[in-house]
């Protein structure tokens, strides 16, 4: 009985040792170089897309600001209608 308890404790200690501070190496990027290239390429495309969206939004906001300065967005009362 005593031998079984000691062997069980030893087994638990050996299997749980990586959980208690022993750092295991985890690969974030795959080892194959072509997979790394695909990941970096995807990140570059993502950032280009984000930057282009910011530029488009700024252009649209400037266009809206310009039309508001010209007064095109206001309704005019003296405009002839077809009624």
Order of alpha helices (4+ residues) and beta strands (2+ residues): alpha-alpha
